[in-house]
Amino acid sequence: MHLPIYVGLQHTASATLADSYRQVAEGHAAEPDVVVDCHRLAGWCDAHVERLAPVAERYGERPDDEPERLHAQGLPGVRSGGVGLLRDLQDLYVLASFVDVTWTVLGQAAQGVRDRELLGVVRSCEEDTRRQLVWLLTRLKQAAPQALIAAGGST
């Protein structure tokens, strides 16, 4: 069974996303909504990691068995200015999308092995992750005109 690969992948990806949200919050302290919302979303990711812990205990985690390109990388650092915020939000969106699709894969596996506990975790966390994606897309749309068109949208 290869389910432990994806359990480990989701565990790591959710923790990476939480850390990345915090990093963006700290790097864009001049944007109060970004600070508050990124910390809130990081808390959701932390809760996902906790909810996944019993599943990881039951199935195990084998992150070392992941194929070479199957991983989630956090942000190497934050950028400054309006365009920097836009790029950082875009990076968060990509990472959150990775987390979302990984929940989808785990949900399919949960149905296959008829694991109601895992399916409950997936459904709850998947809903939170989709709400994160909605917030990120909304914030990207808000930041784009100012960063790309308005004077002072420095990099």
C-alpha positions as a Markdown table, in Angstrom:
| # | Residue | x | y | z |
|---|---|---|---|---|
| 1 | Met | 0.0 | 0.0 | 0.0 |
| 2 | His | 1.3 | 3.4 | -1.0 |
| 3 | Leu | -1.1 | 5.5 | 1.2 |
| 4 | Pro | 1.7 | 6.3 | 3.7 |
| 5 | Ile | 3.5 | 8.3 | 0.9 |
| 6 | Tyr | 0.5 | 10.6 | 0.5 |
| 7 | Val | -0.2 | 10.8 | 4.2 |
| 8 | Gly | 3.5 | 12.0 | 4.7 |
| 9 | Leu | 3.2 | 14.3 | 1.7 |
| 10 | Gln | 0.1 | 16.0 | 3.1 |
| 11 | His | 1.5 | 16.2 | 6.6 |
| 12 | Thr | 4.6 | 18.0 | 5.2 |
| 13 | Ala | 2.7 | 20.1 | 2.7 |
| 14 | Ser | 0.2 | 21.4 | 5.3 |
| 15 | Ala | 3.0 | 22.3 | 7.8 |
| 16 | Thr | 5.0 | 24.0 | 4.9 |
| 17 | Leu | 1.9 | 26.0 | 4.0 |
| 18 | Ala | 1.4 | 27.1 | 7.6 |
| 19 | Asp | 5.0 | 28.2 | 7.8 |
| 20 | Ser | 4.7 | 30.0 | 4.5 |
| 21 | Tyr | 1.6 | 31.9 | 5.6 |
| 22 | Arg | 3.5 | 33.1 | 8.7 |
| 23 | Gln | 6.5 | 34.1 | 6.7 |
| 24 | Val | 4.3 | 36.3 | 4.4 |
| 25 | Ala | 2.5 | 37.8 | 7.4 |
| 26 | Glu | 5.9 | 38.8 | 8.9 |
| 27 | Gly | 7.3 | 40.0 | 5.6 |
| 28 | His | 4.3 | 42.2 | 4.8 |
| 29 | Ala | 3.7 | 43.8 | 8.2 |
| 30 | Ala | 2.5 | 47.0 | 6.5 |
| 31 | Glu | -0.5 | 45.2 | 5.2 |
| 32 | Pro | -2.7 | 44.6 | 8.3 |
| 33 | Asp | -5.2 | 42.4 | 6.5 |
| 34 | Val | -2.5 | 40.1 | 5.2 |
| 35 | Val | -0.9 | 39.8 | 8.6 |
| 36 | Val | -4.2 | 38.9 | 10.3 |
| 37 | Asp | -5.5 | 36.6 | 7.6 |
| 38 | Cys | -2.2 | 34.8 | 7.0 |
| 39 | His | -1.9 | 34.1 | 10.7 |
| 40 | Arg | -5.5 | 32.8 | 10.8 |
| 41 | Leu | -4.9 | 30.6 | 7.7 |
| 42 | Ala | -1.7 | 29.3 | 9.2 |
| 43 | Gly | -3.7 | 28.2 | 12.3 |
| 44 | Trp | -6.0 | 26.3 | 10.0 |
| 45 | Cys | -3.1 | 24.5 | 8.5 |
| 46 | Asp | -1.7 | 23.7 | 12.0 |
| 47 | Ala | -5.1 | 22.2 | 12.8 |
| 48 | His | -4.9 | 20.1 | 9.6 |
| 49 | Val | -1.5 | 18.7 | 10.7 |
| 50 | Glu | -3.0 | 17.8 | 14.1 |
| 51 | Arg | -6.1 | 16.2 | 12.5 |
| 52 | Leu | -3.9 | 14.2 | 10.3 |
| 53 | Ala | -1.7 | 12.9 | 13.2 |
| 54 | Pro | -3.9 | 9.9 | 14.1 |
| 55 | Val | -4.1 | 8.9 | 10.4 |
| 56 | Ala | -0.3 | 9.1 | 10.2 |
| 57 | Glu | -0.1 | 6.9 | 13.3 |
| 58 | Arg | -2.4 | 4.3 | 11.8 |
| 59 | Tyr | -1.0 | 4.2 | 8.2 |
| 60 | Gly | 2.5 | 5.6 | 8.8 |
| 61 | Glu | 4.3 | 8.2 | 6.8 |
| 62 | Arg | 7.0 | 7.4 | 4.2 |
| 63 | Pro | 8.2 | 10.8 | 2.9 |
| 64 | Asp | 11.5 | 9.2 | 1.8 |
| 65 | Asp | 9.6 | 7.1 | -0.7 |
| 66 | Glu | 8.2 | 10.1 | -2.5 |
| 67 | Pro | 9.1 | 10.4 | -6.1 |
| 68 | Glu | 11.7 | 13.0 | -6.8 |
| 69 | Arg | 9.2 | 15.8 | -8.0 |
| 70 | Leu | 6.5 | 15.0 | -5.5 |
| 71 | His | 7.0 | 17.5 | -2.7 |
| 72 | Ala | 5.9 | 21.0 | -1.5 |
| 73 | Gln | 8.5 | 23.7 | -1.2 |
| 74 | Gly | 7.9 | 26.7 | 1.0 |
| 75 | Leu | 8.8 | 30.2 | 0.2 |
| 76 | Pro | 12.5 | 30.9 | 0.1 |
| 77 | Gly | 11.8 | 34.4 | 1.4 |
| 78 | Val | 9.4 | 37.3 | 1.0 |
| 79 | Arg | 9.7 | 40.1 | -1.5 |
| 80 | Ser | 9.1 | 43.7 | -0.8 |
| 81 | Gly | 6.6 | 46.2 | -2.2 |
| 82 | Gly | 3.4 | 45.8 | -4.0 |
| 83 | Val | 4.7 | 43.5 | -6.7 |
| 84 | Gly | 6.5 | 41.5 | -4.0 |
| 85 | Leu | 3.2 | 41.0 | -2.2 |
| 86 | Leu | 1.5 | 40.0 | -5.4 |
| 87 | Arg | 4.2 | 37.3 | -6.1 |
| 88 | Asp | 4.2 | 36.1 | -2.5 |
| 89 | Leu | 0.4 | 35.7 | -2.6 |
| 90 | Gln | 0.8 | 33.9 | -5.9 |
| 91 | Asp | 3.3 | 31.5 | -4.4 |
| 92 | Leu | 0.9 | 30.8 | -1.5 |
| 93 | Tyr | -1.8 | 30.1 | -4.0 |
| 94 | Val | 0.4 | 27.5 | -5.8 |
| 95 | Leu | 1.3 | 25.9 | -2.5 |
| 96 | Ala | -2.3 | 25.9 | -1.3 |
| 97 | Ser | -3.4 | 24.3 | -4.6 |
| 98 | Phe | -0.9 | 21.6 | -4.1 |
| 99 | Val | -2.3 | 21.0 | -0.6 |
| 100 | Asp | -5.8 | 21.0 | -2.1 |
| 101 | Val | -5.1 | 18.4 | -4.8 |
| 102 | Thr | -3.3 | 16.2 | -2.2 |
| 103 | Trp | -6.4 | 16.2 | -0.1 |
| 104 | Thr | -8.4 | 15.1 | -3.2 |
| 105 | Val | -6.0 | 12.2 | -3.7 |
| 106 | Leu | -6.3 | 11.2 | 0.0 |
| 107 | Gly | -10.1 | 11.4 | -0.2 |
| 108 | Gln | -10.1 | 9.0 | -3.1 |
| 109 | Ala | -7.9 | 6.6 | -1.1 |
| 110 | Ala | -10.1 | 7.0 | 2.0 |
| 111 | Gln | -13.1 | 5.9 | -0.1 |
| 112 | Gly | -11.1 | 3.0 | -1.6 |
| 113 | Val | -10.1 | 1.6 | 1.8 |
| 114 | Arg | -13.5 | 2.6 | 3.4 |
| 115 | Asp | -11.9 | 4.7 | 6.1 |
| 116 | Arg | -14.6 | 7.0 | 7.5 |
| 117 | Glu | -12.2 | 8.7 | 9.9 |
| 118 | Leu | -9.8 | 9.6 | 7.1 |
| 119 | Leu | -12.6 | 10.7 | 4.9 |
| 120 | Gly | -13.9 | 13.0 | 7.6 |
| 121 | Val | -10.5 | 14.6 | 8.1 |
| 122 | Val | -10.1 | 15.0 | 4.3 |
| 123 | Arg | -13.6 | 16.6 | 3.9 |
| 124 | Ser | -13.1 | 19.1 | 6.7 |
| 125 | Cys | -9.6 | 20.0 | 5.8 |
| 126 | Glu | -10.4 | 20.2 | 2.1 |
| 127 | Glu | -13.2 | 22.7 | 2.7 |
| 128 | Asp | -10.8 | 24.9 | 4.8 |
| 129 | Thr | -8.1 | 24.7 | 2.0 |
| 130 | Arg | -10.6 | 25.7 | -0.6 |
| 131 | Arg | -11.6 | 28.7 | 1.5 |
| 132 | Gln | -7.9 | 29.6 | 1.7 |
| 133 | Leu | -7.7 | 29.5 | -2.1 |
| 134 | Val | -10.8 | 31.8 | -2.4 |
| 135 | Trp | -9.2 | 34.3 | 0.0 |
| 136 | Leu | -5.8 | 34.1 | -1.8 |
| 137 | Leu | -7.5 | 34.6 | -5.2 |
| 138 | Thr | -9.5 | 37.5 | -3.9 |
| 139 | Arg | -6.5 | 39.2 | -2.3 |
| 140 | Leu | -4.5 | 38.7 | -5.5 |
| 141 | Lys | -7.2 | 40.4 | -7.5 |
| 142 | Gln | -7.2 | 43.2 | -5.0 |
| 143 | Ala | -3.4 | 43.7 | -5.1 |
| 144 | Ala | -2.9 | 43.3 | -8.8 |
| 145 | Pro | -4.1 | 46.6 | -10.2 |
| 146 | Gln | -2.3 | 48.7 | -7.5 |
| 147 | Ala | 0.9 | 46.7 | -7.9 |
| 148 | Leu | 1.0 | 46.5 | -11.6 |
| 149 | Ile | -0.6 | 49.7 | -12.8 |
| 150 | Ala | -0.5 | 52.4 | -10.1 |
| 151 | Ala | 2.6 | 54.5 | -9.7 |
| 152 | Gly | 4.7 | 53.3 | -6.8 |
| 153 | Gly | 4.0 | 49.6 | -7.3 |
| 154 | Ser | 7.7 | 48.9 | -6.8 |
| 155 | Thr | 9.3 | 45.5 | -6.9 |
